[in-house]
Amino acid sequence: MKIKKYITENTLTKKKIEVKEINDKLFLISKSQGPTSRLILKNEIEVDDNFWFALGLFAAERTKDKQRLAVTNSDPYILRKIIKLFEIIGINKNTWKGVVSSNSYYIRNLDEFKINARKYWSKELGIPEEKILITTYYRKPSRIRNSIPFGTMQLRIQSIILTTIIENMINSLLLEKN
């Protein structure tokens, strides 16, 4: 499947996209009054069952935001599948940033939790620990539940161009399948 097919003239925020095709890579640049966004992607990708599975997970789990891609889940298996989907397109896993969120009601030692959560998610997803931020909130539950020991991870990539391409891809592929 050709990625270039899903690149539009403008991003979701109406910024123009310049496309240069060199060998099997697409070099994408978006310029406007704000910061310049650059991206290098594979031009052609293999579409198999894993691709469809991961794209479906992403479509179901993503956060709608025109400026960035974000997926939140507490299951490392799901998040690894989504990282793999983006690696197929040409996005390195070191590009992702992570935000771990947890209810501090269940945390006994916050400093220990931060260290252990960073190590856990870094090991599970292959993202450097320094790219993982830890946030907590406090909500007294109406009933006590088994907590998620290392919180919920939100994977993020800040890219207007990539957000536009993925949104176009999901919309187009879902229409093609029907």
Secondary structure as UniProt FT lines:
FT   HELIX           3..6
FT   TURN            12..13
FT   STRAND          16..22
FT   TURN            23..24
FT   STRAND          25..31
FT   STRAND          37..42
FT   HELIX           49..61
FT   STRAND          62..63
FT   STRAND          68..73
FT   HELIX           76..89
FT   HELIX           93..95
FT   STRAND          97..103
FT   HELIX           104..106
FT   HELIX           110..125
FT   HELIX           129..131
FT   STRAND          132..137
FT   TURN            149..150
FT   STRAND          152..158
FT   HELIX           160..177
//
